[in-house]
Amino acid sequence: LIDEYTGGITLSAHAGTRYNETGECVSFIGFNGKCLFRNQKKMFEIIQELSCEYDFSDQARLKSLLLEYKAGLESRIIPNGHRLAMLLASRNLSPSSTLKETWQGIHQFQTLKHLTEKLTPDFLKNVSDDLNSIGDILFHPDNFNIAIIGEDGMLSASADALDSMKKGLGAKKEKVSGRLTAADGFGPPDIELHSEFPREGWSTTTEVSFVAQAFKTVKMGHEDSPVLAVISKMIRSLYLHREIREKGGAYGGLSLYNTEDGIFCFGSYRDPHIVSTLQTFTDAGSFIASGDYTDEDVKEAILQVCSDIDKPDPPGVAARNAFYRTMIGLSDEARKAFKRKVLSITRSQVMAAASTYFLKHPKNHGVAVISNEERLKCANQQLNGNPFTLYRI
């Protein structure tokens, strides 16, 4: 039915941080669907079925899906090793980072490994009951926001289909009475962050390494936030490419700045080194603070940041992203103000911000490496009393 009547329907979990003084984590499940106007009633019927009439009682199918999901996660570990390592390194720096790693990272794979080790009928029955309970609580009429994207005439015609879907959700309201209220919808999850910064090595079957380091800086809205965005582009193009790819032989090096959580991340991809790469990450701050680059280099980085901000998207994707921005309170005016500040950044501002955020508190960094067991043990011998805690993926 999805293939016949729609251009695709997806369901995914999201975690973000509000752009306000509270900085609360906001998490939500997102349904996305698209269709031709003549099929919109059918599309809403499918979404209503998925959100109101789910059934996990077929244990054979449930077992097959769990094993399929685990295999899919396992097959993506090496191709996405740098991203997974960065999620691990930053997971204790904000509640949304914790959720993202739990849902999308190595710990999600660990959870699936645990679930699929004992797929007995009794265990599958418990999983089925848990999934049904989760669905009853999540898919609730008081926990529901929607954005419809299309031409004016088509939008007004979707009202009846929306009313029907809300009624379907409302029919379950009595079933979960007392377990959820409207105030619970899109509220901050109760996540207590660990005080220690991870310093971990995760072993798997790979001949190369993925090295990541993350630390907290400031969020969007702070005067230094635009400068950090520019610094992330400069470090990647002027320093990491030369030191990690050209000299070190890795496929690539990354530096990313997350304006939502104020987290700065380094990463390397398919890297033959571990210890020297971590030293390169440390030295990157000294390079930027030194000012050993030109005003033209700063301008190039400014253009890269602006290109990310102004990147054109198809209308549906652009509208969906705008809807998600409203969920976390990021206004268009705030984005425009951020871009205006980016355009005025100078070389002296870059040097000052680098000194502030990269040369102080070197121990307040999360570090994670995905590699093979032999390379991790060899790295520990070189780390002078500050080894990784080792785990097996």
PANU-164950 format. One line per 5 residues: number of its first residue (from 1); for each residue y, z negated, x of C-alpha. Coordinates in steps of 0.5 Angstrom, whole numbers, plus 500, padded with zeros to 3 digits. Each point is the difference from the previous one (the first is absolute). Layout:
NUM) Y,Z,X | ...
***
This chain:
1) 500,500,500 | 505,498,506 | 498,507,503 | 501,504,493 | 506,497,498
6) 504,497,505 | 502,502,508 | 497,493,502 | 501,493,498 | 500,495,506
11) 499,492,500 | 503,496,506 | 502,493,502 | 507,499,503 | 504,494,503
16) 507,500,502 | 506,495,501 | 506,500,496 | 506,502,503 | 504,493,497
21) 502,494,503 | 493,497,498 | 496,505,504 | 494,499,495 | 494,504,501
26) 498,504,494 | 493,503,498 | 498,505,495 | 495,505,498 | 502,507,499
31) 497,506,496 | 503,507,501 | 499,506,496 | 502,507,499 | 499,505,495
36) 503,506,496 | 504,498,494 | 495,502,495 | 495,496,503 | 504,493,501
41) 496,497,494 | 494,501,503 | 502,497,507 | 503,494,496 | 493,499,497
46) 496,501,506 | 505,494,503 | 499,496,494 | 493,501,501 | 500,498,507
51) 504,494,499 | 497,497,493 | 493,502,500 | 497,499,507 | 493,498,501
56) 497,498,506 | 493,498,497 | 496,506,503 | 497,497,506 | 497,506,503
61) 507,504,500 | 504,493,502 | 495,500,506 | 501,507,502 | 508,500,499
66) 500,493,505 | 496,504,505 | 504,506,500 | 506,496,500 | 498,497,506
71) 497,506,504 | 507,503,498 | 504,494,504 | 495,500,506 | 501,508,501
76) 508,499,500 | 500,494,505 | 500,505,506 | 505,505,498 | 505,495,497
81) 498,495,506 | 508,499,502 | 502,499,493 | 494,495,499 | 502,496,506
86) 508,500,498 | 498,497,493 | 496,494,504 | 505,499,505 | 505,499,494
91) 496,497,495 | 503,493,501 | 507,502,500 | 502,500,493 | 496,500,493
96) 500,507,499 | 497,502,507 | 494,495,498 | 499,503,494 | 500,507,503
101) 495,498,505 | 496,497,495 | 500,506,495 | 500,506,505 | 498,497,507
106) 494,497,504 | 499,494,496 | 499,505,494 | 494,503,503 | 498,493,502
111) 500,498,493 | 496,506,498 | 495,499,506 | 499,493,497 | 499,503,493
116) 495,505,501 | 496,496,504 | 496,496,494 | 500,505,494 | 495,497,496
121) 501,500,493 | 502,493,499 | 506,501,505 | 502,507,497 | 500,496,493
126) 505,495,503 | 504,506,503 | 500,504,494 | 503,493,496 | 505,499,505
131) 503,507,500 | 500,500,492 | 504,493,501 | 505,503,505 | 501,506,495
136) 501,496,494 | 505,496,504 | 504,506,503 | 500,505,495 | 504,496,495
141) 506,502,495 | 505,495,503 | 498,503,507 | 502,507,499 | 506,504,503
146) 500,508,499 | 504,506,503 | 499,507,496 | 503,506,504 | 501,506,497
151) 505,504,496 | 504,497,494 | 496,503,495 | 494,498,503 | 501,493,501
156) 502,499,493 | 494,503,497 | 496,495,504 | 502,494,496 | 494,500,496
161) 495,500,505 | 503,495,504 | 500,495,493 | 493,502,500 | 498,498,507
166) 504,493,499 | 497,499,494 | 493,500,503 | 502,496,506 | 503,495,494
171) 493,500,497 | 498,496,506 | 505,495,500 | 496,495,496 | 494,500,505
176) 504,498,505 | 505,495,497 | 503,494,504 | 497,504,507 | 507,504,500
181) 507,500,498 | 505,505,500 | 503,496,506 | 494,501,504 | 501,508,500
186) 503,502,507 | 501,493,503 | 499,498,507 | 493,499,502 | 498,493,502
191) 499,501,508 | 501,495,505 | 501,504,507 | 496,497,506 | 505,497,505
196) 496,503,506 | 501,507,503 | 494,504,500 | 497,502,507 | 494,504,498
201) 495,505,503 | 495,504,495 | 494,503,502 | 497,506,497 | 496,507,503
206) 506,503,503 | 502,503,507 | 507,499,500 | 505,494,498 | 505,499,494
211) 505,495,503 | 506,497,495 | 505,495,501 | 505,497,494 | 505,496,500
216) 506,497,495 | 507,503,500 | 505,500,494 | 499,504,493 | 505,505,497
221) 506,498,499 | 501,496,506 | 506,504,505 | 494,501,505 | 495,503,496
226) 503,507,500 | 500,499,508 | 493,498,500 | 498,507,496 | 503,504,505
231) 497,496,506 | 493,501,497 | 501,508,501 | 503,499,507 | 494,496,502
236) 495,505,498 | 504,506,502 | 503,498,507 | 495,494,502 | 493,500,497
241) 499,507,500 | 501,500,508 | 496,494,501 | 495,500,496 | 498,507,498
246) 502,504,507 | 499,494,505 | 494,496,496 | 496,506,497 | 500,497,493
251) 501,505,494 | 507,497,498 | 504,494,499 | 504,497,494 | 506,496,499
256) 501,498,493 | 505,496,496 | 499,497,493 | 507,499,497 | 496,496,494
261) 497,495,504 | 504,500,506 | 494,501,505 | 500,505,506 | 493,503,502
266) 498,503,506 | 493,504,500 | 496,505,504 | 495,505,498 | 494,502,504
271) 502,496,506 | 495,499,506 | 504,494,502 | 502,493,497 | 503,495,505
276) 505,505,503 | 502,503,493 | 501,493,498 | 505,499,506 | 503,507,498
281) 502,497,493 | 503,494,503 | 504,504,505 | 502,505,495 | 506,495,498
286) 502,499,507 | 501,508,500 | 504,500,494 | 504,494,502 | 502,503,507
291) 504,506,496 | 496,505,505 | 501,506,495 | 506,504,497 | 504,500,494
296) 497,506,498 | 493,497,500 | 503,495,495 | 503,506,496 | 493,503,500
301) 497,493,498 | 505,500,494 | 498,506,498 | 493,499,499 | 501,493,496
306) 505,504,495 | 494,506,500 | 495,494,498 | 505,498,494 | 502,507,498
311) 493,503,500 | 499,504,494 | 495,499,495 | 497,503,494 | 504,498,494
316) 494,496,497 | 499,496,507 | 507,499,501 | 501,497,493 | 493,496,501
321) 503,497,506 | 507,499,497 | 496,496,495 | 496,496,505 | 507,498,503
326) 502,497,494 | 494,495,500 | 502,498,507 | 508,500,498 | 502,505,505
331) 506,504,497 | 502,507,502 | 507,497,502 | 497,495,505 | 496,506,503
336) 506,504,500 | 504,494,504 | 494,500,505 | 501,507,501 | 507,499,501
341) 499,495,505 | 495,504,504 | 505,506,501 | 505,495,503 | 495,497,506
346) 502,500,507 | 496,499,506 | 503,493,502 | 498,498,493 | 493,502,502
351) 500,497,506 | 503,493,497 | 494,500,494 | 495,502,506 | 502,494,504
356) 500,495,493 | 493,502,497 | 496,503,506 | 501,495,506 | 500,494,496
361) 494,496,498 | 494,504,503 | 495,495,497 | 502,501,493 | 496,507,500
366) 494,502,496 | 495,504,504 | 493,503,498 | 496,505,503 | 494,505,498
371) 495,502,505 | 493,499,503 | 497,493,502 | 500,502,507 | 507,502,500
376) 503,494,497 | 496,495,504 | 503,504,506 | 507,499,498 | 499,493,499
381) 498,499,507 | 507,503,502 | 504,496,495 | 501,494,504 | 498,494,495
386) 503,504,494 | 494,503,498 | 498,504,493 | 496,496,495 | 494,505,499
391) 497,502,493 | 495,506,498 | 503,505,495
***
